[in-house]
């Protein structure tokens, strides 16, 4: 708010902030730090940004180095006069001296001739300084780099001569998981792939994946790390079927412990509880997690499971190969939203710094942006069906079932462009959950609510797609006072109990399903929530298996039968379903 709030801040506040802002600006100029497009836009506006890009060279990401910006604004050409609304930024002489000391080659930098113009104020320094705040990753690197470098340099000596503690770790712990298959969860994400690779390398096992198709972020990270895609679990001898010796191999679960998240061939195996010998995770333990014998377990409340694996290398004085360090780094950045998620811990921050050194990554911020772009392009390119199911999990509270899908993007526009299809898919998904393996249907298993959170990872804020009246009622209870609007200009209301202007809620600066979205819903549901419908779980057994006989459900059934996969995405025709919704009674 201080960035966009103009220059009218009190002198008392500025006395406190202005030295810090000057120091921040000086550091940015001296180190060649760049300003991002969103920062430039907030400072100069849309028209000013166009003028700026026409006159100052930007990089591929639209960023402009701070020293080039200041030179253009207040150098001999005084480009600030060209802007629709000239910015007022004081650039102290000490700041320009820092640029000269750092080897700045602009004429003004060398001469220190940046003379403040009369109308530039101290508030302007604060306004500019706020824009060049360090990212959370930069803060972590600054805080932990010296310690992390010392640790990395000691690795080689400790590999040859392990400490007593590391020797015990290697002797008593590492052999437990030797020869195991390491596998993550379905709805595969980068953390589950990286954890399987890192764990298999450390504990001399084999990394596998739980699904055949992997998202764009995972593929980008594997390519950057220089690693091959792990084999599909079912395809590896000894995984789903016996190997050449007639044996089934032991399994270590990574990044999950709920049976419904397991690879199906393992979940349905009668000897599953015997085969699972290890668990490495950062999620709460599920009630269904059980074993017939003691298992190796390492479950910690950290932001990423790959942080746990990284720490295990350090604890055992094991050197992390560069490709493995890189994939573990990618996973931590992904799971913690570049160390910005509320689930991020100091362990994640420190280990990112260590992995940047071992993986030779100079700019983790740019790496995170590139991964997020790859993930967005992949999922959004697939369509509404995949977007609502790509990262979707179900939760139960007080008899109500809530499905929450999350889509992390750098640009919300391509997602909201197909908001009408996303809302339809959310409504279909609720019914779809009642399908049983034997072809029957159980309405008690259907979702009561289905949501999609669109998380803007660059702005660190989220938008909630609201698919119906029930969803609207719960969203208002969970996020009271949050503004509502059309999810897409001209969108039709997806039902009789919701208006078009209520299909998108801006929930603000919360971004974590585990730590923020789910607790908000649970709090509302456990506080006497009620709406115009009863929980599906309350449907009697006598009628639970009887399909609802109406055109909407008939249209859903027909849509499911007629949909097909064209090897890239699921192709759907919503015409009949959309018509049925328009004619349906309120529900």
C-alpha positions in Angstrom: 0.0 0.0 0.0 2.9 2.3 0.6 4.0 1.8 -3.0 0.8 2.8 -4.6 -0.3 5.3 -1.9 1.3 8.5 -3.3 3.9 10.6 -1.5 1.9 11.8 1.5 3.6 10.1 4.3 4.4 11.8 7.6 7.9 13.2 8.2 8.1 11.3 11.6 7.6 7.9 9.8 10.1 8.9 7.1 12.8 9.8 9.6 12.7 6.1 10.7 12.4 4.5 7.2 14.4 6.9 5.0 18.0 5.8 6.0 17.0 2.1 5.4 15.5 2.9 2.0 18.6 4.9 1.0 20.8 2.0 2.0 18.6 -0.5 0.1 18.7 1.7 -3.0 22.4 2.1 -2.7 22.9 -1.7 -2.4 20.6 -2.3 -5.4 22.6 0.1 -7.6 26.0 -1.2 -6.5 25.1 -4.8 -7.1 23.3 -4.4 -10.4 19.9 -5.5 -8.9 17.0 -5.5 -11.4 13.4 -4.2 -10.9 10.7 -6.6 -11.9 7.9 -5.7 -14.4 5.3 -5.6 -11.6 7.5 -3.3 -9.5 8.0 -1.0 -12.4 4.3 -1.0 -13.2 3.4 0.0 -9.7 5.9 2.9 -9.8 5.2 4.3 -13.3 1.8 2.9 -14.3 0.9 1.2 -17.6 1.6 4.2 -19.9 4.9 5.0 -18.1 6.0 1.4 -18.4 5.5 1.5 -22.2 7.6 4.7 -22.4 10.3 3.1 -20.2 10.5 -0.1 -22.3 10.8 2.0 -25.4 13.9 3.8 -24.0 15.6 1.5 -21.6 16.9 -2.0 -22.5 15.1 -4.8 -20.6 16.0 -8.5 -20.2 13.9 -11.4 -21.3 11.8 -11.2 -18.2 11.1 -7.5 -18.7 13.4 -6.5 -15.8 15.5 -3.4 -15.8 18.7 -2.9 -13.8 18.3 -0.3 -11.1 21.4 1.7 -12.2 20.2 1.9 -15.8 16.8 3.1 -14.6 18.3 5.9 -12.5 20.7 6.9 -15.3 17.8 7.2 -17.7 15.5 9.0 -15.3 17.9 11.6 -14.0 21.0 11.5 -16.2 21.8 14.0 -18.9 18.7 13.0 -21.0 16.4 13.3 -17.9 14.1 10.7 -19.3 11.7 11.3 -16.3 10.3 14.3 -18.3 9.1 11.9 -21.0 6.9 9.9 -18.6 3.2 10.7 -18.4 3.6 11.3 -14.6 7.2 12.0 -13.8 8.4 10.0 -10.8 10.0 12.0 -7.9 12.9 10.0 -6.7 15.8 11.5 -4.7 19.1 9.8 -5.5 21.6 10.9 -2.7 25.2 11.6 -3.6 26.3 8.8 -1.3 24.2 6.4 -3.4 25.9 7.3 -6.6 29.2 7.1 -5.0 28.4 3.4 -4.2 27.7 2.9 -7.9 31.0 4.5 -8.9 32.8 2.3 -6.3 31.2 -0.7 -7.7 32.5 0.1 -11.2 29.4 1.7 -12.6 30.3 3.0 -16.1 27.6 5.6 -16.7 28.9 9.2 -17.0 26.8 10.2 -14.0 27.9 7.4 -11.9 31.6 8.1 -12.5 31.3 11.8 -11.8 28.8 11.5 -8.9 26.8 14.2 -10.7 23.3 13.1 -9.9 22.0 16.3 -8.4 18.6 16.0 -6.7 16.0 18.1 -8.4 14.1 20.5 -6.1 10.8 18.6 -6.1 12.2 15.2 -5.1 11.4 14.3 -1.5 12.6 11.9 1.1 9.4 10.0 0.7 10.4 9.2 -2.9 13.5 7.4 -1.6 11.2 5.2 0.6 8.8 4.6 -2.4 11.7 3.5 -4.6 13.4 1.5 -1.9 10.3 -0.5 -1.1 10.3 -1.8 -4.7 13.8 -3.3 -4.4 13.2 -5.3 -1.2 15.1 -8.5 -1.2 13.1 -11.7 -2.0 12.8 -14.3 0.7 15.4 -16.4 -1.1 17.8 -13.5 -1.3 17.3 -12.9 2.4 18.0 -16.5 3.2 21.1 -16.5 1.0 22.4 -13.4 2.8 21.7 -14.8 6.2 23.0 -18.3 5.8 25.5 -18.2 2.9 28.7 -18.0 5.0 27.6 -20.9 7.2 26.4 -22.9 4.2 29.6 -22.4 2.3 31.7 -23.6 5.3 29.5 -26.7 5.6 29.8 -27.4 1.8 33.6 -27.1 2.0 33.7 -29.6 4.9 31.7 -32.2 3.0 34.6 -33.7 1.1 36.7 -34.3 4.2 33.8 -35.8 6.1 32.9 -38.1 3.3 36.4 -39.7 3.6 36.5 -39.4 7.4 32.9 -39.4 8.8 32.2 -38.1 12.3 31.2 -40.6 15.0 27.6 -39.5 14.7 27.6 -39.9 10.9 29.3 -43.3 11.2 26.4 -44.4 13.5 23.9 -43.0 11.0 25.5 -44.9 8.1 25.8 -48.1 10.1 22.4 -48.2 11.9 20.0 -46.2 9.6 21.1 -46.2 6.0 21.1 -50.0 5.5 17.4 -50.2 6.6 16.2 -48.7 3.3 18.9 -50.3 1.1 17.4 -51.8 -2.1 14.0 -50.3 -1.5 11.8 -48.7 -4.2 11.2 -45.1 -3.4 7.9 -43.8 -4.7 5.8 -40.6 -4.2 2.1 -40.0 -4.5 -0.4 -39.9 -7.3 -1.2 -36.3 -8.5 2.6 -36.3 -8.7 4.4 -33.1 -7.8 8.0 -32.1 -7.9 8.7 -32.8 -4.2 7.6 -36.4 -4.6 9.8 -37.0 -7.6 12.9 -35.2 -6.1 12.4 -37.0 -2.8 12.4 -40.3 -4.5 15.5 -39.5 -6.5 17.4 -38.0 -3.5 16.3 -40.8 -1.2 17.2 -43.6 -3.6 20.7 -42.1 -4.2 21.4 -41.7 -0.5 20.0 -45.1 0.7 21.0 -47.1 -2.4 17.6 -47.9 -3.6 15.6 -47.2 -6.9 13.6 -44.1 -7.6 10.2 -44.5 -9.3 7.3 -42.3 -10.1 3.6 -42.9 -9.3 2.1 -41.6 -12.6 3.1 -41.9 -16.2 2.5 -38.3 -17.1 4.5 -35.5 -15.3 3.7 -31.8 -15.3 5.8 -29.2 -17.0 7.5 -28.0 -13.8 8.8 -31.5 -13.1 10.1 -31.9 -16.6 11.8 -28.5 -16.5 13.5 -29.3 -13.2 14.7 -32.7 -14.4 16.2 -31.2 -17.5 17.9 -28.4 -15.6 19.3 -30.9 -13.1 20.5 -33.2 -15.9 18.5 -36.2 -14.7 16.4 -38.8 -16.5 12.7 -39.4 -15.6 12.4 -42.1 -13.0 10.7 -45.3 -14.2 6.9 -45.7 -13.6 6.4 -47.8 -10.5 4.4 -50.6 -12.2 7.0 -51.0 -15.0 9.9 -51.7 -12.6 10.5 -55.4 -12.0 9.6 -56.3 -8.4 7.2 -53.3 -8.0 3.7 -54.4 -9.1 4.7 -57.9 -10.3 7.6 -60.2 -9.1 11.0 -59.7 -10.5 13.2 -62.3 -12.2 13.8 -64.0 -8.8 10.1 -64.1 -8.1 10.3 -61.4 -5.4 8.4 -58.2 -4.7 10.7 -55.4 -3.5 10.3 -53.4 -0.3 9.0 -49.9 -0.6 9.7 -46.5 1.0 6.9 -43.9 0.7 8.0 -40.3 0.1 5.9 -37.2 0.5 2.7 -39.0 1.4 1.3 -41.6 3.8 -2.5 -41.7 3.1 -3.5 -44.9 1.3 -5.7 -43.0 -1.2 -2.6 -41.1 -2.4 -0.5 -44.3 -3.0 0.2 -45.6 -6.4 -2.9 -47.9 -7.1 -0.9 -51.2 -7.5 0.7 -50.7 -4.1 -2.5 -49.4 -2.4 -4.5 -52.4 -3.5 -1.8 -55.0 -2.9 -2.8 -57.5 -0.1 0.7 -57.5 1.3 1.1 -53.7 1.3 1.6 -53.4 5.0 4.5 -56.0 4.8 6.2 -54.3 1.9 6.3 -50.7 3.2 9.5 -50.5 5.2 10.0 -46.7 5.3 8.3 -43.3 5.2 9.8 -39.9 4.6 7.2 -37.1 4.8 6.2 -33.6 5.9 2.5 -34.1 6.2 0.3 -35.2 9.1 0.0 -38.9 9.7 -3.2 -40.4 8.3 -5.4 -42.7 10.3 -4.9 -45.4 7.6 -1.1 -45.4 8.0 -0.3 -48.8 9.6 2.3 -51.5 9.2 2.7 -55.1 10.4 6.3 -54.5 11.5 8.3 -51.5 12.7 9.2 -49.2 9.8 11.8 -46.4 9.3 10.0 -43.1 9.7 11.3 -39.5 9.3 8.3 -37.1 9.4 9.0 -33.5 10.2 7.0 -30.3 10.1 9.1 -28.6 7.4 8.0 -26.9 4.2 9.3 -29.6 1.9 10.0 -33.3 2.1 13.1 -32.7 0.0 14.5 -30.6 2.9 14.3 -33.7 5.1 16.2 -35.8 2.5 18.9 -33.0 2.1 19.4 -32.9 5.9 19.8 -36.7 5.9 22.7 -36.4 3.5 24.3 -33.8 5.8 23.6 -35.9 9.0 25.2 -38.9 7.4 28.2 -36.9 6.0 27.2 -38.0 2.5 28.2 -35.7 -0.4 25.2 -34.7 -2.6 25.9 -35.1 -6.3 25.3 -31.9 -8.3 22.3 -33.2 -10.3 20.7 -34.5 -7.1 21.4 -31.2 -5.3 19.8 -29.4 -8.1 16.6 -31.5 -8.2 16.2 -31.2 -4.4 16.7 -27.4 -4.6 14.0 -27.2 -7.3 11.6 -29.2 -5.1 12.1 -27.0 -2.0 11.6 -23.9 -4.0 8.4 -25.4 -5.5 6.8 -26.7 -2.3 7.6 -23.5 -0.4 6.6 -21.1 -3.3 10.2 -19.8 -3.4 10.4 -19.7 0.4 7.3 -17.5 0.6 4.8 -20.0 1.9 3.6 -19.9 5.5 4.8 -23.5 5.8 8.5 -22.4 5.2 10.9 -23.1 8.1 14.4 -22.0 8.8 15.5 -25.5 7.9 14.1 -24.9 4.3 15.8 -21.5 4.1 19.2 -22.8 5.2 19.1 -26.0 3.1 18.2 -23.9 0.0 21.3 -21.9 0.6 23.4 -25.1 0.9 21.9 -26.6 -2.3 22.5 -23.4 -4.2 26.2 -23.8 -3.5 26.3 -27.6 -4.2 24.1 -27.3 -7.2 25.9 -24.2 -8.5 22.8 -22.1 -8.8 23.5 -18.4 -8.9 19.9 -17.1 -9.1 17.3 -19.3 -7.3 14.7 -16.6 -7.8 14.9 -16.9 -11.6 15.0 -20.7 -11.3 11.7 -20.6 -9.3 10.1 -18.3 -11.8 11.1 -20.5 -14.7 9.7 -23.6 -12.9 6.4 -21.9 -12.1 6.1 -20.7 -15.7 6.7 -24.2 -17.0 4.1 -25.6 -14.6 1.5 -23.0 -15.5 1.9 -23.4 -19.3 1.6 -27.2 -19.0 -1.5 -27.3 -16.9 -3.3 -24.3 -18.4 -2.6 -25.7 -21.8 -4.3 -29.0 -21.0 -7.7 -27.4 -20.2 -10.3 -27.1 -17.5 -10.6 -30.9 -16.8 -6.9 -31.1 -15.9 -6.8 -27.8 -14.1 -9.5 -28.9 -11.6 -8.0 -32.3 -11.0 -4.2 -31.8 -11.4 -3.7 -30.9 -7.7 -7.0 -31.7 -6.0 -7.5 -33.2 -2.6 -10.6 -34.1 -0.5 -11.2 -33.3 3.2 -14.0 -34.1 5.6 -15.3 -32.1 8.6 -18.4 -32.5 10.6 -20.0 -34.7 8.0 -19.3 -32.4 5.1 -16.9 -33.3 2.3 -14.8 -30.5 0.7 -12.8 -30.9 -2.5 -10.0 -28.3 -2.9 -8.0 -28.0 -6.1 -5.0 -25.6 -6.2 -3.5 -24.1 -9.3 -0.2 -22.1 -8.8 0.4 -19.7 -11.6 2.4 -16.6 -12.5 -0.4 -15.2 -14.5 -4.1 -15.7 -13.6 -5.5 -14.4 -16.9 -5.2 -17.6 -19.0 -6.9 -19.5 -16.2 -9.8 -17.1 -15.7 -10.3 -17.0 -19.5 -11.9 -20.4 -19.2 -13.6 -19.8 -15.9 -17.0 -20.9 -17.3 -15.6 -24.4 -18.1 -13.7 -24.6 -14.8 -17.0 -23.9 -12.9 -18.7 -26.7 -14.8 -15.9 -29.1 -14.2 -16.0 -28.4 -10.4 -19.8 -29.2 -10.4 -19.2 -32.3 -12.4 -16.3 -33.3 -10.1 -18.7 -33.3 -7.1 -20.9 -36.0 -8.7 -17.9 -37.8 -10.2 -16.6 -38.6 -6.7 -19.5 -40.9 -6.0 -18.5 -43.4 -8.8 -17.5 -46.8 -7.5 -15.1 -49.3 -9.0 -17.8 -51.8 -9.7 -19.7 -49.3 -11.9 -22.2 -48.4 -9.2 -22.7 -45.0 -7.6 -22.8 -44.0 -4.0 -24.2 -40.5 -3.4 -22.8 -40.4 0.1 -19.3 -40.3 -1.4 -20.1 -37.3 -3.6 -18.5 -34.0 -2.6 -20.7 -31.4 -0.9 -18.3 -28.6 -2.1 -15.8 -28.3 -4.9 -13.4 -25.4 -5.1 -10.4 -24.2 -7.2 -8.0 -21.8 -5.7 -5.9 -19.9 -8.3 -2.7 -18.8 -6.5 -0.8 -16.0 -8.0 2.8 -16.9 -6.9 4.3 -13.6 -8.0 1.8 -11.4 -6.2 1.3 -13.9 -3.4 -2.4 -13.7 -3.4 -5.2 -16.2 -4.2 -8.6 -16.2 -6.0 -11.3 -18.7 -5.3 -13.7 -20.0 -8.0 -17.2 -20.5 -6.6 -19.2 -23.1 -8.5 -22.6 -22.9 -6.8 -24.8 -21.8 -3.9 -23.4 -24.2 -1.4 -19.9 -23.2 -2.2 -20.8 -19.5 -1.9 -22.3 -20.0 1.5 -19.2 -21.8 2.8 -16.8 -19.4 1.2 -18.5 -16.5 2.9 -18.3 -18.2 6.2 -14.7 -19.2 5.8 -13.5 -15.9 4.3 -15.9 -13.3 5.7 -15.9 -9.9 4.1 -13.8 -10.9 1.0 -14.9 -9.2 -2.2 -16.8 -11.1 -4.9 -17.0 -10.5 -8.7 -17.5 -12.2 -12.0 -14.9 -14.8 -12.7 -15.0 -13.8 -16.3 -16.7 -10.9 -18.0 -20.1 -12.0 -19.2 -20.0 -15.3 -17.5 -23.3 -17.1 -16.8 -24.2 -18.1 -13.3 -23.5 -21.8 -12.8 -26.7 -22.4 -10.9 -29.9 -21.0 -9.6 -28.6 -20.2 -6.1 -25.6 -18.1 -7.2 -25.2 -14.9 -9.3 -22.6 -14.4 -12.0 -21.1 -11.6 -9.9 -20.5 -14.1 -7.1 -18.4 -16.7 -9.0 -14.9 -15.4 -8.0 -13.8 -14.4 -4.5 -10.5 -12.6 -3.9 -9.3 -14.3 -0.7 -6.2 -12.1 -0.3 -2.6 -12.9 0.7 -3.1 -16.5 1.7 -1.6 -19.2 -0.6 -1.3 -22.5 1.3 -4.0 -25.2 1.1 -2.5 -27.1 4.1 -1.9 -24.2 6.4 -4.6 -21.7 5.4 -7.4 -22.8 3.0 -8.3 -26.1 4.8 -8.2 -24.6 8.3 -10.5 -21.7 7.2 -13.0 -24.2 5.8 -12.8 -26.5 8.8 -13.3 -23.6 11.2 -16.5 -22.7 9.4 -17.8 -26.2 9.1 -17.1 -27.0 12.8 -18.8 -23.8 14.0 -22.4 -24.7 13.2 -22.4 -24.1 9.4 -25.6 -24.8 7.6 -27.0 -24.0 4.1 -29.9 -25.0 1.9 -28.6 -28.6 1.6 -27.8 -31.3 4.0 -24.4 -33.2 3.9 -24.4 -36.0 1.3 -23.1 -38.3 4.1 -26.5 -38.1 5.7 -28.3 -39.7 2.8 -29.8 -43.0 3.9 -28.2 -46.3 2.7 -31.5 -47.2 1.0 -31.4 -44.4 -1.5 -27.6 -43.7 -1.6 -27.1 -46.1 -4.5 -30.0 -44.8 -6.6 -28.9 -42.3 -9.2 -30.7 -39.0 -9.3 -33.1 -39.1 -12.2 -32.8 -35.6 -13.8 -31.4 -34.1 -16.9 -28.3 -32.6 -15.1 -27.1 -36.0 -13.9 -28.0 -37.6 -17.3 -25.9 -35.0 -19.0 -23.0 -35.7 -16.7 -23.2 -39.4 -17.4 -23.3 -38.8 -21.1 -20.4 -36.3 -20.9 -18.3 -38.9 -19.1 -19.0 -41.5 -21.7 -18.4 -39.2 -24.7 -15.2 -37.6 -23.4 -11.9 -38.9 -24.8 -8.2 -38.3 -24.5 -6.4 -37.1 -27.6 -2.9 -38.0 -26.1 -2.5 -34.4 -24.8 -5.7 -33.6 -22.9 -9.3 -34.6 -22.2 -11.7 -33.4 -24.9 -15.2 -32.5 -23.5 -18.4 -31.2 -25.1 -20.3 -29.2 -22.4 -23.3 -28.3 -24.6 -25.8 -30.7 -23.1 -24.6 -30.2 -19.6 -24.8 -26.4 -19.9 -28.3 -26.6 -21.3 -29.3 -28.9 -18.4 -28.0 -26.4 -15.9 -30.0 -23.6 -17.4 -33.2 -25.5 -17.0 -32.5 -27.2 -13.7 -34.3 -26.4 -10.4 -32.3 -24.7 -7.7 -29.9 -27.0 -5.9 
